[in-house]
Amino acid sequence: RYYKRRMLRLDIKADPLQGAPMARGIVLEKVGVESKQPNSAIRKCVRVQLIKNGRVITAFLPGDGALNVVDEHDEVVVEGIGGSRGRSMGDIPGVRWKVIMVNGVSLKELVLGRKQKPMR
């Protein structure tokens, strides 16, 4: 089923991260994505422009209050969200990445209040 995709390397060509496990990018805007049925919520996400190729992706912000930590023009590191074959996961439609670092500091540490975000 995936033989042709693998042989022609279509996954890597279509992948905004170009086969890398993580990528750096700049936050363009904050967006709320509505979750799929039967859940009802607004999942907090950001639009990120990747530094290495200029592509724009939507990345999920995990953690309670993570949206308050991230601002526009921050530099973030994104990684795959963990869905099957690099696809979206859970009830967030079309979102395939999550933010793990903000300005070089772990997002989890910022949300838990253990560390402060450096001023740029």
C-alpha positions as CSV (number, residue, x, y, z in Angstrom):
1,R,0.0,0.0,0.0
2,Y,2.8,2.4,0.9
3,Y,5.4,0.9,-1.4
4,K,5.1,3.5,-4.2
5,R,5.2,6.4,-1.7
6,R,8.3,5.0,-0.1
7,M,10.1,4.3,-3.4
8,L,9.4,7.7,-5.0
9,R,10.1,9.3,-1.6
10,L,6.8,11.2,-1.8
11,D,6.4,11.4,2.0
12,I,9.7,13.3,2.4
13,K,8.9,15.6,-0.6
14,A,5.5,16.5,0.8
15,D,6.7,16.8,4.4
16,P,7.2,20.4,5.5
17,L,9.9,19.2,7.9
18,Q,11.6,17.4,4.9
19,G,12.1,14.2,6.9
20,A,13.6,15.8,9.9
21,P,12.4,14.9,13.4
22,M,12.1,18.6,14.5
23,A,12.2,22.0,13.0
24,R,12.5,25.7,14.1
25,G,10.1,28.3,13.1
26,I,8.6,31.7,13.8
27,V,5.1,32.2,15.2
28,L,2.9,34.1,12.8
29,E,-0.4,34.1,14.7
30,K,-2.4,32.2,17.3
31,V,-5.4,30.2,16.2
32,G,-8.1,28.1,17.8
33,V,-9.0,24.9,16.1
34,E,-12.4,23.2,16.9
35,S,-12.1,19.6,17.9
36,K,-13.8,16.8,16.0
37,Q,-17.1,15.2,17.1
38,P,-18.1,13.9,19.7
39,N,-15.8,16.3,21.6
40,S,-16.4,20.0,21.8
41,A,-13.5,22.3,22.5
42,I,-11.3,24.9,21.0
43,R,-7.8,23.5,20.8
44,K,-5.1,26.2,21.0
45,C,-2.7,26.2,18.1
46,V,-0.2,28.5,16.4
47,R,0.6,29.1,12.8
48,V,4.4,28.7,12.4
49,Q,6.6,29.6,9.4
50,L,9.5,27.2,9.2
51,I,13.0,28.8,9.0
52,K,14.6,26.2,6.7
53,N,12.0,26.3,3.8
54,G,9.5,29.1,4.6
55,R,6.5,26.7,4.7
56,V,3.7,27.6,7.1
57,I,2.3,24.9,9.3
58,T,-0.2,24.7,12.2
59,A,1.2,23.4,15.5
60,F,-0.7,22.4,18.6
61,L,0.2,23.9,22.0
62,P,0.0,21.2,24.7
63,G,-0.6,22.1,28.3
64,D,-3.0,24.3,30.4
65,G,-2.3,28.0,29.7
66,A,0.3,27.4,27.0
67,L,-1.2,30.0,24.8
68,N,-0.4,32.7,27.3
69,V,3.3,31.8,27.2
70,V,3.7,31.9,23.4
71,D,3.6,35.3,21.6
72,E,3.9,36.3,17.9
73,H,7.4,36.4,16.5
74,D,8.7,33.9,19.1
75,E,11.0,31.3,17.8
76,V,9.6,27.8,18.5
77,V,10.7,24.2,17.9
78,V,8.1,21.8,16.5
79,E,8.0,18.0,16.3
80,G,5.5,15.5,15.1
81,I,2.3,15.1,17.2
82,G,2.6,11.3,17.1
83,G,-0.3,10.3,14.8
84,S,-0.1,7.2,12.6
85,R,2.4,7.7,9.6
86,G,2.9,11.3,10.5
87,R,-0.7,12.2,10.4
88,S,-2.9,14.2,12.8
89,M,-3.8,12.7,16.1
90,G,-6.8,12.6,18.4
91,D,-9.6,15.1,17.9
92,I,-7.5,17.9,16.4
93,P,-8.3,17.9,12.6
94,G,-5.4,18.7,10.2
95,V,-2.8,19.5,12.9
96,R,0.2,17.3,12.6
97,W,2.8,19.0,14.8
98,K,3.2,20.2,18.4
99,V,5.3,23.0,19.9
100,I,8.0,21.7,22.3
101,M,10.3,24.7,22.9
102,V,9.8,28.5,22.9
103,N,12.8,30.8,22.5
104,G,15.1,27.9,23.5
105,V,13.2,27.0,26.7
106,S,11.0,23.9,27.1
107,L,7.3,24.7,26.8
108,K,6.5,22.3,29.6
109,E,8.8,24.2,32.0
110,L,7.3,27.5,31.0
111,V,3.7,26.2,31.6
112,L,4.6,24.7,34.9
113,G,6.3,28.0,35.9
114,R,9.7,26.5,36.6
115,K,11.4,28.7,34.1
116,Q,11.0,32.2,32.6
117,K,10.9,32.9,28.9
118,P,14.0,34.9,27.9
119,M,13.3,38.3,26.5
120,R,14.4,38.7,22.9
